[in-house]
Amino acid sequence: MTEHRYPILISAALLAATAHAEAPNSPEKAPTPTPQSLEKIQVDGASTNDVQSRREFVAGKIVISRKSIEDSGQTTAYEVLKREPSVTIAGDGRLGLLGLPGYTRILVDGQPPAPGRNPMELDVVLIDKIEIIKGSMAEFGPFGVAGTINIVTRRAERKQSTSLRLNGGLSPASGDAGFAWSNTIRPTDDSWSLSNRVSMRRKEQDISQRLSIETNAGQGALTPSRLTTSNQTESLTQFSASSSYSNKISATSDFASNPFALLWQTDTRFSDRHDWLRQSTMGSSTGHANGKLVSLSLPVDWRHTAADGSRAQLSYEYSWMKLDRSSDRRDLELGGIAGNEALAEQSLSQRNQMNVLRFEFSRDFLESHAVKVGGSLGWQSQRAQVLASLNGAPDPAYMSFGNASSSTARRDDAFVQDEWTMSKRWSATLGLSAARRTTSIREGTFQSRNAYEVYSPSVHLAHKLTEDGKEKLRLSLAQSYNGPDSDLFNLRPVINPLAPCIAGTVCGPNTIDTADSAGNPDLRPERSVGLSLSYETYFGAASMIGVDYFERRLTDVIGQSVDMEDVPWAQSPRYVIRPENLGKARLRGISLDARVALAEVDASLPKIELRSGITFSRSKLDTVPGPDNRMADQAPWSAKLGVRYSLKSMPLELSADANWRPGVWSRNAVERRWWQDRREDISAQATWTLNKTSKLRLGANNLLSRDTRRIEVLGDSAVPDARVTTWTRGVPSVTVALEMKL
């Protein structure tokens, strides 16, 4: 218990100290924000202090501005968000809100990202700001049970500029190098503007793992059956480029186009050694895989502002993706049987096209209502060619699924939202959003279809406890959803490589620790009814404390099952892992968020900025027996602490960030539970301002890195069927970056 108390005590002490601090001389009473002023902050958030922007939004939207992104010295959206107190980090490193990364929706410019585009890997040179909403807002759609993170990309800028960043990283197990360049051209007549941005990254890393498998041999106890040591080398080359062109057609209309291109290439090689303990034999596995992706998108926007102040926007985006992958894997002495050998080869060629048409209209009424309505229509098609062989002959596991697959998807969205200023102290945001999703998949002789409609009402209330708005209460009620990803509908299985089929015959049985995996086209979206209540107090320009209570009631929770099934790819039943709707769940918790500039508390204090966040939460799956029947990735608590110090005697800034999360057991199926080790991350950075246009940054990451352990227990009896333990090596790293404005 002692090792987990200190992050909680640090955060509590920080909150307690700042809660009793005296505010500086109060400015004049702030005017009651009208819908027009709210709109202005939303559009131009990068020019506004982040804390003050948060203060004005009814729903408590958190904005990480362009200036804050630049000051952080980070290079990707993931690294920027990792420092944010309101963002939690799961045991596997994924980011989310309320401790639920799987229930946090990640958007780019208010829409799901284009195919092949990982929002968290976006270089900061492409990002204007990041918006964080812990609840559900109609304009972002009905999805996002834990909230939404919206990454807003940079558009054509208002002044000419050129910048360059060179960065690199090194650790005992990895190397990383990259650059980013940005340039804006704007003529003197101010009618058009063109911005171009390019980033490139090359990364190589070695991943070492140890895996231990214990199985029940029928003697009423688990005994070791296999030990595996794995070494894997991965390389990634990634290139992204974007242009932003804006042209003012008339005094009331403008046109913009923001084409984007992404290319990445991966190469992976691995070697495994298997010790089959019961047979006293040794086996090995070696393999190689490579992939190449090209993704292009061309969005165009037309915007019009009428004389009455109403605003209309019409957007169209075409996206295209090409993905090619190939892999080979050779297993010797498979299953501990001497002379048993399997060579599995696979290739995938996939093409994806997507068209999205969007419309949005907003208008202010009677200086108290700002109404916004909008909708989108989306069409997506995917074609794939898959070839699989085993020992030179067609792999019998995939014969019934054929070599070709195709899918089509349709997504329709609509929303209406009213920002209502009821009085000087009361304001509200009322909204309703709706969505329809239809997915049709053809895999050889198999066809499946999934379709659903969802409707999401939401209410957000904000009350100023003081006339100047420095103390606020917020209340949010919303019905929201978590829609299953279309990949979960695929019936084509992934055969466990340690229990493959035999060339020339159909597949035989496997064991629970070598289960195959496949999708489920009958999945339904998870539905949530949520409540959030928060109190915020602001003092100074960049200091605040916030406390949030949240509760979610979910139905049709999506989890996993491990069952023995009669499957079309085997002559005897095999164990298969599938996603399925489990039933109901409940989640409740409280989070604290503090941001304090000490100089605003007392002018004599050093120029130190503190950030602290801590989240306590509990969840329970009603249809899964305890103990540990909590929602996936949800931990009892998680904590963050960050500090930034600017020296007065020299142009040097020091910063450090720490994250803590305890180890925890979880269970989201009767026959499956797992343990994830505690997570402790500490990073530090020094920024030296060389001159007015150049900065040098030195960083150290994962300073408390160590081997992490994951345990998976399979089976629902008193003595489980199997236990799989995996250790993954962790190593620290150092980084360096040079930033120049040319």
N, C-alpha and C positions, 0 to 999 in steps of 0.2 A: 504493500500500500504506500510506503514512504516514497518510493521512486516516482509515483504518479501524482504526488501532492504538490510538488514545487511549481509546476506551470499554473495550476489552479490558484495557488497562493499569490504568485506574481501578478496574475491578471486581476485578482480580487483587490490586491493592495493598490494597484494602479487606479482602478475604478474608485476605490474609497478615497484615495488622496485627491483625485481631481473633482470628486463630487462636492467637496467642501471648499474648493478654490473660489476666490472672489473674482468676479468678472471685471475687466478693465472698464474705463469710463464708457458708459452706454451711449451709443449714437442716438440720433433722433429716431423717433418711432417709425418703424418701417411701414409703408403703406400696405393696405390689404392687397394681395396679389390678385389681379384680374386674370381671366383666361388669356388675354393678350400677353401679359407678362410671363405667364407660365410657358406659353408657346415660345417666346423669345429665348428663355433659358434653355428649353429643350433643343432648339435649333443651334444655338451658339454656346453649348455647354463647355467647349474647350476654352473659352475666354472667361469663364466664371470659376470662382473657387469651388472645388468639389464639394466641400462641406455645405456651403451656402446653397448650391444647386440641390442637394439632397433635402435641405430644409424646406424648399418651396414646393416640391412635388407632393401632391396629395397622397399618392400611393407609396411615398418613401423611396423613390427610385434613387439608387446610388450611381453616381457618374464618376468614372475614372477618365479625366480629361486628357487631351493630347499633351499638355504640359506635364501632368503627373506621369504619364507614360514615358516621356523623354527623361524626366528627372530620375525615374527608377533605375535607368541604366540596363534594363532587361532587353532581351532581343526577340522574344516570342510572346504571344498572348498568354500562353500557359504560365510563363515565368512572372508576368505582370500580375495575373490573377492569383497566383500562389501566395503573394504578399498581402492580398486584400483580406482584412480581418473577417469580413462576412462570408468568405469562401472557405469551405472545409475541404480537407484532403483525405481521401479514402486510403485504406491500407495498401492498395495497389497503385497509389499515386494519382488516381483520377480526381478531378476537381468537381465540386458541386455546391449546392446550398442546403442548409438544414441537415448536413451530414448524409445526403442522399444524392450522389452523383448520377445514378441511373434515372432519377426522377427530375433532373434539372435539364431544361431545354436550352440548347446552344444554338443561337441564330447568328446569321451574318446579314446585316442591313435589314433586320426584321423578318428574314425568311430562312428556311432551312438551307444549309450550304449546298452548293453545286456538287454533283457527283465527283468523288475523289478528292474533295477539298476538306482537310481536317482543320476546323477553325482554331483549335488550340495551337497548331503549328504555324499560324500566320505570323510573319515577321512584323515587328512593330512599325516598320517603315510604311506598311500598308494600312495601319490602323489610325483612325481619327480619335475615337473614344470607345469606351466600353460601358454599357448600361447594365445594372444589376437590379432585378425586381424579385423580391422574395415571395411575392404573391402571384396572382393571376390578373393580368390586364387584358381587356378585350382586344386592343389593337395588336397584341402579340399572339392572339389565337387561344383556343381552349386547352392547349397542351402545356405541360410544365407544372406538375404537382408541387414540387419543391420551389419552383420559381423559374426565372428566365435570365440567361446571360446573353445579351445582344451586343455583338461586335460590329461597330460602325466603321466602315472602311473610309479612307481619305478620298475626298473629291478634289476637283480643280481648286487650287488655292488662290488667294486674293493678291499675293505679292510674289515677285520673282525671288527664287531661292534655289540653292544647290547644297546638298549635304552628302556626306560619305561616312560610312562606318566600316571599320575592319575589326573583326573579332576572332578569337580562337580560344580553345579550351583543351586541357590535357589532364589525364589521370592515369594511374597504372593500368587501366583496362580500356581506355578510350582516347580518342583524339577528335577534335572538332574545329572547323575553320569556316569562316563565312565573310560575306560583305553585303552591304546594302547601300544603294545610291538613290537619291531623289532629286528631281529637278522640276522647276515650274517656270513656264514662259508666259508672260502677260504683256500684251501690247499697251501702248500709251492711250489708245482710244478706249480701253477698258471694256471692249465688247465681247472678248472671248479670252479663254485661259486654257492652257494645256499643262498638265502635270504628268510626269513619267517616273515610275519607281521600279527598281529591280533589286532582287535579293538572291543570293546563292549560298548554299550550305553543303559542306562535305563532312560526314561524320562516320567514324569507324569505332566499333566497340566489341569487346570480348565479354561474353556472358558465361559464367560458370555456375553449374547447379549440381546438387546431389539429391538423389531421390531414393527413398526407402519404402518398400511395399511389404506390408504384413497381411496375411490372409488367414482365414479360418479353414483349417484343413480337416474339420470334422471332429476335433478333439476338445472342443469347448473353449478354445483360447486362440488368440492371434499369435502366429509365429512368423518370423521373417521368411520371405520367399524370394525377394529380388532386391539388389542394390544396383543403382545406376549412377554413373558419373557422366556429366554432359559438359562439353565445351563447344561454344558456338561463337562464330565471328560474323558480325553484320556490318555492312557498309551501306551508306545512304548518300546519294547525290540529289539535291533538290534545287530547282530553279523556279522562281516566280517573277512575273512581270505584270504591271498594270499601267494603264493610261487613263487619265481623267480629262475629258474635254467638255468645256461648258461654253455655250454661246447664247448671248442675250438676243433673242429674236426681235423683241419689241419691249416697250416699257412695262408690259404686263406678262410676257411669256419668255421662257428660256428653255433651251434644249441641252441635254447632257448625255454623254456616252462614256462608259467605264469598262472597256474590255479588260479581261484578266486571263492570264495563261499560267499554267502550272505543269511542270515536268519533274518527275522523280524516277530514280532508278535504284533498285536494291539488289544486293547480292549477299547471300547467306550460305555459310558452310558449317556443318556440325559433325561431331563425332561423339558417339555414346559407347560406354562400356557397361555391359550387363553381367552381373554375377547372379546366376540362378542357384540359390543356396540349397534348395532341396535336391536338385539333381547334381550339385557340385560341378556345374559346367559354366563356361563363360561364353558370352555372346557379344556381338558388337553391331553398331549401326552407324552408317556414314551417309551423308547426304549433301545435296547442293540445290539451292533454289535461287531464282532471280526473277525480277519483275520490272516492268517499265510502264509508266502511266503518263498519258498526255491528257490534260483537261483544259478546255477553252470555254469561256463564257463571254457573251456580248450583251450587256444590258443597255437599254436606252430609256431615257426619261424625258417627258414633256411636262412642264409645270406652268400653271397660269394663276395669276392673282387678279381678281376682279376689283372693280371700283369700290364695292361694298366690303372689301377685305376678305371675301371667301377665297379659298385656295383649292385648286384641283391638281392632281398629279396622275398621269397615265404612264405606266412602265411596262416594258416587254423585255424578257431575257431569254436568250437561247444558250443552252449549254450542251457541250459534247465531250464525251470521255472515251478514251481508248485504253484498255488495260490488257497486257500480255504477261502471262506468268508461266514458268515451267519449273519442274522439280523432279529430282530422282532420289530414291532412298534405297539403300542396300542393307538388309539385315542378315547376319550370319548366326548360325546356331540358334535359330528363332525358337523361343519357348524353352530353351535349355535342351533342345533335341539336336544331337550331333548330326551334322550334314544337312540340316534344314536351312534353306536359304531362300530369300525373297528379294527381288529387285522390282520396286514399284516406280513407275514413271507417269507423270501427269503433265498436261499442258492446258492452259486456259487462254482463250482469246475472247474478250468481252467488249462490246460496244454499247454505249449508253447515250441517249438523247433526251433532252428535257426542254419544254417550252412553258413559260410562266407569263401570264398577263395579269397585271395588277392595276387597280384603280383606287384612289383615295380622294375624299372631299372633306373639307373642314370649313366651318364658319362660326363666327362669334355672334351671339344673340343677346341683346339687352345688357351688354357688358357684364353679364353674370354667367352665361353659358357659352362654352366652347364645344361645339358638337363636331364629331368626326365619324365618318362612315367610310367603309372600304371593303374590298373583296379581291379575291384572286382566283384564277383558273389555271391549273397546271396539268400537263400531260407528260408522261415519261415512258420511254420504251427501252428495253434492254434485250440484246441478243448475245448469246454466248455459245462457243464451241469448246467442248471439253473432250479430251482424249486421255484415256487411262489404260495402262498395260501392266501386267504382272508377269515377270520372267519372260518378257517378249511377246506374250499373248494378251488379247483383250482381257481386262480385269473383269471377272464374272460378277463382281459386286455391283457394277454399274450398267450391265447390259440392258436391264429393263428400263433404265432411265435415258438411254440413248446418248448420242454425242452432242446433241444440240438442245438448247433450252431457250425459252423466250418469256418475257413478262411485259405487261403493260400496266401502268398505274395512272389513276386520275385522282387529283386532289382539288377540292373546291373549298374556299374559305370566305367568310363574310363576318363583318363586325359593325357595331354601332357603339359609340362611346360619348358620354356627356360629362365634361368637366364643369362643375356647378359651384360657384362661389355664393353660398347662401347668406353669409354675413361677414363681418370683419373677422370673426373668429371661427366660423364653420365653413368647410368646403367639402365637396364630395366628388367622386368619380364613379359614375354608373355605367355599366357596360354589358353587352351581350355579344358573344361570338359563337359561331357555328362552323362545323367542318364536316366534310364527307370524304371518305377514303375508299377507293376501290382498287384492288390488285388482282390481276389474273395471271397465272403462271402455267406454263406448259413445259414438262420435263419428260421427254420421250413419250411413253404411253400414258403418263400421269398428267392430269389437269386439276388445278385447284383455283379457288376464288375466295377472296376475303373482302367483305364490304361492311362499313359501319358509318353511322351518323352520330355526332355528339353536339351538345348545346351547353354553353357555359355562361351563366349569369355571374356577375361580380359587382360588389359594392365596396368602395373605399371611402372612409370618413376620416377627416383630419380636423382636430380642434386645437386652437391656440389657447394654452392655459394662461398666457400673458399677452398683453396687447402687442408687444414687439415680436411675438412669435418665437421667442427663444426657448420656450418649453411647449412641447407638443404631445398630444395623444393621437394615435392612429388606430383605426379598426378596419379590418378587411375580412370580408366573407366572400367565398367563391366556390363554385363547382368547377373542377378541372379534370383533365384526363392525361394518361400516359399511353400513347399509342404504340403498339408493337412495331418494331422495325421490320421492313419487308423481308429482310434476310431470314427472319424467324419463320417464314411461311414455307421455305424450300423443303421439299421432301427428299431430295437427293442426299444421301447420307455421307458422313465423313467416317470412314472405316478406321478404327484404331490400328495403327501400324504394327502393334505387337500381337494382334489377333487378325491377320489378314486372311483373305480368301486364298485358295490354292488354284494356280493356273490350270485351266481345263476342266474345273469342276465348280460347283456352287459353294458358297461359304458354309463353314461349320459353326459350332458354338464358340462363344467367348466367355469371359468372366466379368464380374462386376467392376473390377479394377481396370479392365480393358474394354469398357463399353464404347459402342459407336455413338455418334450424335446425329440428330436429324431435326427438322423443323416441324411446325404444327400449323397448318393453314386455318384451323378453327379458333385461333386465339382471338380474344376480345380485348378491347382497350380497358385499362384500369381506370376506374372512376374514383374521384376524391372529392369530399366536401371538407373545405378547410376554413379555419379561423386563425387570424393573426391579430394580436394586440400589442402595441408598442408605445413606449414612452421615450422621448428624446429631449435632451437639454443641450443648448448651444451656448458657448461662451467664447468670445473672441471670433476672429475670422476663420480659423481653421481648427477649432476644438469643439468636440461634442462627445456625449455619452448616450448610448442607446441601449434599451433593454427590450427584447422581443419575446413574447410568449406565442407559441404556435401549436396548432393541433390539426391533424388530418385523420379522416375516417375513410378508408379505402375499401372498395369491393373489386372482385375479379383480379386480385393481385397476381402478377405473372411471376412464376418461379420455375423450378425444374423438377422433373421426375426421372428416376432411374428404374426402369422396369424391364423385365424379360418379355419380348414380343415375338410374334410370328411376323417376319419381315420379308419383303419381296427379294431381298438380296442374299438370303441364306436358306438352306434346306432344313435348318433346325432353329429354334428360337434363339435370339441373341439379346444381350442387355443393350438398351438404347437410352441415351439421355435426350429428353425433349423438353421444350418450354411448355408450360401449361398454366391455366388460370387456377389458382389455389383457393381463393375465397376472400375473406375479409381480413383487414388489418387496421390497427390503430397506432398512431404516432403522436407524441406530444413532447414538448421540450421548451427550453428557454435559452436565449443567447444574449450575450453582452458584447457591445462593440464600443471601444473608446479610442478617440483620436485627440491627442493633446499636444499643443505647442507650448512648451514650458515658459517661453518668453511672454505668452499671452496671459499666463497665470501671474507671473512676477517678472517685470522688465529686467531685474537684476540676475535672473537665472540664465544659464547658457542657452544657446540656440539649439535646442534638442526637441525633436518631434518623436512622440511615442504613439505606437499603434498596438492595440490589444484586442483580441477577440476570444471568446470562449463559448462553447455550445454544450449544453447538457440535454440529452434526449433519451426517450424510452419508446420502444415499439413492440407490438405483439401481433403475431399471425394467429388468427382464431382457429384456423383449420389444421394447424400443425402442432403436435404436442410439444410441450417444453421438456427440458429447459432449452434456452437459447433460441426460441422461436421468434426471432426478431427479423426485421426487414434487412435485405442484403445491403452490406456496406455501412449500416448504421451502428455507430459506436456509442457507448454510454456518455462519453465526453470527448471533446477535442479542444485544443487551445493554440493560440498564436501570440507572439510578442515580437514587435519590430521597433527599432530605434534608428534615428538618423541625426547626426551631429555635424554641424558646420563650424569649423574652426574660424576664429576671428583673426588669428595671427598669420594665417596662410590660406591660400585658395584650395583647401582640402576639405572634403566631406566624407565622413565615415558612416556606414550603415550596417545593420545586422538584422537578421530575421530568424525566428525559431518557430517550429511547429511540433506539437506533441499529439499523439493519438495512442490510446492503450491497446494492448492485444485483446482480442475478443473472439468468443465462439459465436457462430451464427448457424441457424437452421431455417431453410425455406422449403424443405420437403421432408416427408416422414423418414425416408431412407438415406438422407444426405445431410451432413453438417460439417462445418469446417472452422478451423482456427487460423486467424491472421495475426502475426506478431505485431508488437507495438511499433509505432513509427515515430522517429525522432529526427528532425532535420534542422540543421543550423547552417546558415550561410552568412558571409560577411563581404563587404565591398568597400573599396576606397576609390574616391573620384578626385582626380587632380585637375583643376582648371588651368591648362597651360597658357591660354590667352583668351581673348573674347570669342574666338571661333573654334577652339579645340579643347577637348577633354580626353583624359586618359583614365580608364577604369580598370582596376584589378579586383578580382573576386575569388572567393573560396567557397565551395559548395559541398553539401553532404558531409559536414565536419564530424558528425557522430555516426557516420555510416558503419554498418556492420552486417553480417550475414542475417538475413531474415528467413523466417520459417513459416510455412503454410502446411496445415494438416487437414486432410479430407478423410472423413469417416463415412463408410458406405454400409448400408444395411440397417434394418429396423428392429433387430432382435437384441436381446440383452448382450450377447456377444456379437459384435458387428461382423460383416462378411470380409471387410478389408479396411486397411488404414494406409493412406498414402501421405508421406511426409516429404516436402521439398524444401531444400535450403538454397537460397540464392545469394551470391556474393554481392556485397555492397562496397563501394570504394569512393573516397573523396576526390574532388577535382579542383583545378584552378582555372581561371579565365582571365583574359585580357581583351580590352576593346579600346580602339581609338576612334573618337567621333570628331568630325570636322564639318563646319559650315563654310562652304567655299564662296 
